Amino acid sequence: MDNFIQFSVSDLAAITNHRSGEVKFGERIITIPNDTPALDFISKSDAPFVLFGIPEDVGVKANFGRVGTASAYFSAIKSLANIQHNKFCKGSKIILLGHLDVEKQMKKASLLMANDKEDRKELFKLVEQIDKEVSHLVCAIVKLGKIPIIIGGGHNNAYGNIKGLALGKGKMVNAVNFDAHTDFRIMEGRHSGNGFTYAFEEHFLKKYFVFGLHEGFVSKSVFNTIKSIPETINYNTYEEIEVRKEKDFDTELNVALDYIKNEPFGIELDLDAIPGVYSSAMTNSGFGVDKARQFVHHFGKHKNASYLHICEGAPDLDHSNNNHLTGKLIAYLITDFMKSKTL
């Protein structure tokens, strides 16, 4: 595969903390030998999951967000490697593919300013380049009958995930998004705030449910767009469920699943919806970690759940001694998804 850096067995050994009497995920996770074509290896493997990272924050920068999401993948892999391999979840169920090589785009983006009109246009172009790589890889994995687990990066990558899933399945697909925002903003150029808009307008996305919107962070124009296409987009809000108690969390999980379950669907989870998690748009109010884990499990166990994307985490923005916690949270979510499919 072009523009891809594979994760090797020696890379995995270097981040796995071996301990006598224990078996860590890093000792059982599958990596692809250097002399073996990746897709051939994946097609012959019994492992149902294929994990890869997108270490970029170009889409976030193009959306005027705080950069730092490029660091989430590496933090997550280090935490994942040191989870226990046991009867509840087995490292041998997952192929660790590696990460997209986006260094060229990241270097170019570092020289650009989002508040400069011409520079922002260049950022849009860089996001489009990443889109092509993401959609190509997701499509290839899906066509092999595997389930991608994608660690971003910004939420701009939802577009590539949805397009890749649609191309892999040969039809329009659905998505559910645990997020404070819709990411359904205008098509002004590709960035982290309009991935679902582009996927919808280009006929890759059929039905879309946003779970836990924050009412104060969605514009009137976006709400008007949602209102105009109720057969395509539905949502609930955090305030309806947790503040005013007008709706029940568990009931809403089922409402959302009923809306999208009849087609293959992607599970999108934006870490900036969880209080205290370092991200491009960090919040101090929202559903906690336990609710996020329940969300992943609930949707993951359905037969049509076809990928998991965890994005917007930015451990580099955490300057404390606990900046490993974002990666640890991502590892929890990955294994929750795996368990939902295999237990």
N, C-alpha and C positions, 0 to 999 in steps of 0.2 A: 504493500500500500504506500502511496506517495504521501508526503507531508505528515508522516506519522512516526512517533518515537516509541518503539516497543519497550515494555517493561521486562527486564530479564530476571532470571532466577537469582543471579548475583545481586541485582538491585533489591530484590525482595529479602534476601538473606541479610543485607546490610541494615534494613530497618526493622527486622524482627528480633525482639528480645527473647532469646531462648532461655528456658528455665527447666531444670531437671524435674521430671514427673508431670510436665504439662505439654500439651500440643497446641501451638498457636495457629491461627488462621494462616499466617505467613509461611508456615511449614507445609500447608496443604493447598493453598491457592495455586491455580494452574497458570503458568506462563508459557509463552510460545517460543520454542527453540529458534535460535537465529537462522538456522539453515532450512526452516520449514515455512512455506507460504502460509501467511496468517489465516486467510479465509479457508484454505484446505484443512488446516489444523482445527479451526473452529467447527467446521462442518462434520468432522469425524469425532469430535469430543462429546461425551455424555453430559457435560456441564450445561445447565440451562441458561446461565447468566453470563453476559459479557460486559465487563466494566471498562470504561475509558473516561479520560478527563479532557477538559477544554480549558487550559490555564490562561484565560484572557480576561481583560476588563475593558476592551475596546468599545463594546456595546454600551457598557455603563458610562464610560466617558462621553460617548456620543449623546447620551441622555442626560448630561450634566450631573451625573452621580459621582460619588467618591470611589476612586479606583482602589483596588485591593483584592478583587474577587479572583485574580489569577492564582492566588496562593491556596485556595481551598482544596483543590485536588490533591496536592502533595501532602497536606496536613491530614486529609481524610484517609489516604492510603497508609500512612504511618500508623494511624489509630486502628484501622481495619486489620492490618497485619498482626496486631497484638491482642486481638480478641481470641477467646478460647474456641478451639475446634472441638465440638462436643455433640451430644445427641440432639441438641436444640437447633444448631446451625453448623454446617460443615463448609470449611473453606474450599473443599474440592468441588463444590457446586458452582464455582465462579471462575471464569477466565479473566485474568487481569491483562488487558490488551496493551495499555499504555496511554499516551496522550497525543492529541493533535499537535503538530509542530506549528505554533502560531507566533514564534519568535519574531519573524519578519514583520508581521502586522503589529505586534506589541512595540517593536522599536520605532516603527513609523508613527504609531499613535502617540508615543512619548514626546514627539516633536510637534504635535498639533494641539491647538487650543480650541475647546468646544465652543467657547463664546465668540470665536472668529467664524464668520459665515462660510468662508472658503475652506477653512480648516475642517469645519464640521462636515462639509460635503465629502472631504477626503476620509474622514472617520466612517461615514456611511458606506463608502466603497470598501473599506477594510472589513467592515462587518459583513458585507455581501460576500467577500472572499471566504470568510470563516463559515458563513451559511452553507456554501457549496460543499465544503469539506464535511461539515456535520451531517448534512442530509445524505451525502454519498455513503458515509460510514454507517449511519443508522439503517439506511435501506439495505446495505449489504448484510448486516447482522440479522435483520428481520427476515430477509429472504432465506437465510440459513436455518430458520426456525428457532432462533435464540431470542432472548429478552435483553435488550440493552439497559444498562444502568449507567447514566451519564452524570458526571460531576462537573459543574461549571465553576468559574465563568459566570457571565451575566445571563439575565433572563432573555436576552436577545436570541439565545440558542434554542428557545422553545420553537421558533420557526423552523430551524433545520431538523429538529426532532420530529415535528409533526409532518413536515414534507417527506422526510425519510421514511417514516412509518407508513404514510399514504402510498408512496411509491412502492414500498416493499409489499404492501397488501393489495396494491392495484385498485384502490378506491379511497374515497374520502373517509377520514377517521375523526374521532372525538377526543376531547381532552378535559381533564378536571384539574383545577389549579388552586392550591392552598396559598392564598396571597392577600396582602392588604390592598393591592392594586389590580386593575383589570389587565394592564399591559395591552390594552386595545385602543391605543391612541392613534392619531391620524398618521397616514402614510406619507410622512415628510422626508423619508430616508430611513434606512434601517438602524435601529438602536434597541436598547433593552426595554423600551416602553411600548413597542408596537409589534412584537413578534406574532401575536395571535391575530392581529389585524391583517397582516400580510398573508398569513396562512389561510385565513378565511377568504380574503379577496381573490386569492389565487386558487381557490377551490381544493385545498388540501384538508381544511378543517370544516367539519360538518356541524357538530354541536359542541358547545363549550360551556362548562359550569365553573364559576369562580366562587370558591368557598371561603367565607370569612372576610369579605371586603370591609375596609375601614371607611365609614361613611364620609368622613372629613377629607379623604384623599382621593376622591373620584370626582372629576369635573362634571358639570351639568351637561356638557356636550357629549361626554362618554355615556352618561345615563340616558340621554336622548337616543343615542345610537342603539344602545341595548334595548330600549323600549320599542324601537322601530323594527327589530328582528327577534321577537320573542321565541320563535321556533329554532333559533340558532344559539342564543346566549341566555343563560339563566344564572342566578346568583343568590346568595344570602349574605348577610352582613354580620360582622363580629358583634356589633351593638344589639342587633335583634336577638342574638343567642345568649351573649354573656352579660350584657348591661341591662337591657329591658326585659329579658327573659320571655320574649314573645315566641321564640322557637327553641326547640330542644336539640342539642348537639347530635345525639345519636339518631334522632329522627331525620335531621337534616343530612346526615351521611347517606341515609337510604334514599332521600329525595334526590340528592345529587347523583347517586349511582343509577337510579331509575332513569334519569335524564340522559345518561351517556352510555349505558351498558350494552346497548344493542349493536354497537360497532366496536372494532378494536379501538382502544383508547390509551392515551398517555397520561401518566400521573406526573404533574408538575408541582414542585414544592419550593417556594421562595422563602429562604431563611430570614428575610427581612420582615416577615410576618410574625416572628417569634420574639418576644421581649428579651432583651439582653444579649442577643446573638449579634456579633459584630458582622456588619453587612454594609452594602452601599447606601442603604436607607434604613439605618438602625432604628428600632422602635422600643418604647418602654411600656407599650400596651398591646395586648393581643393574646391569641391562644398560646398556651404554654407548650413546653416540649412534649408532655404526655399526650396532649390533644393532637399534636403533629404526628406522633408515632401511631396513635389510633387511626388517624386519617390514612396513613400509608398502608397499614395492615388491612383496613376495611376495603379499600379499593384494590389493593394488590391481590387479594384472594379471589377476585373475580376472574373468570377464564379469559375475558377480553382485555384485561390489563396487559399492555404490550410493551411498556417501558416505564422506567422511573428516572426523573430528572430532578436533581437537587442543585439549586443555584443561589447565587448572590452572597454566599458566605465569604467573609473577608478576614481571615485570622490575622493578616498583616496589620490590620487596623487596631488590633488588641496589643497594647504595649505592656501588658501586665505579665506576670509569670504564668498565666493561665491561658495563653493564646493557643494551646493545643485543644481547648475544649470545643471549638467549632468543628475541628476534624473528628473529635470523639462523637459529637452529636451526629455528624453525617454518617459515621460508621454504624451508630445505633439504627439510623433510618434505613441504611442499606440492608442490615441484617433483619430488620422488621419486614422489609419487602421480601427478602429471600424466604423467611419463615412462612409468610402468608401464602407462598406458592408451593412449599415443600412439606410443611408439617401435616 
